[in-house]
Amino acid sequence: MRIRIITVAVLLSGCAHLRTTGETNGDLFAGDVDSLRYAAHIPGLAVVVLRDTTVLLARGFGYANIEKRIPVTPLT
């Protein structure tokens, strides 16, 4: 259930940003994902955003192993 809430929140928050800074939509989306991950106490996750068969964003957030500080990658 928590993942559904985070997914919906991320999708909706991505629509709220205006391009008033030099940040791209991908940067804004990544920032939102990481903020929501942190707020939901999720140690790490991988996100891939596709349009048809084109990868728009592939990124890891947080840690795959907190003790060893191994970061999550898109391939995790």
Rosetta blueprint (number, residue, H / E / L):
1 M L
2 R H
3 I H
4 R H
5 I H
6 I H
7 T H
8 V H
9 A H
10 V H
11 L H
12 L H
13 S H
14 G H
15 C L
16 A L
17 H L
18 L L
19 R L
20 T L
21 T L
22 G L
23 E L
24 T L
25 N H
26 G H
27 D H
28 L H
29 F H
30 A H
31 G H
32 D H
33 V H
34 D H
35 S H
36 L H
37 R H
38 Y H
39 A H
40 A L
41 H L
42 I L
43 P L
44 G E
45 L E
46 A E
47 V E
48 V E
49 V E
50 L E
51 R E
52 D L
53 T L
54 T E
55 V E
56 L E
57 L E
58 A E
59 R E
60 G E
61 F E
62 G E
63 Y E
64 A E
65 N E
66 I L
67 E L
68 K L
69 R L
70 I E
71 P E
72 V L
73 T L
74 P L
75 L L
76 T L
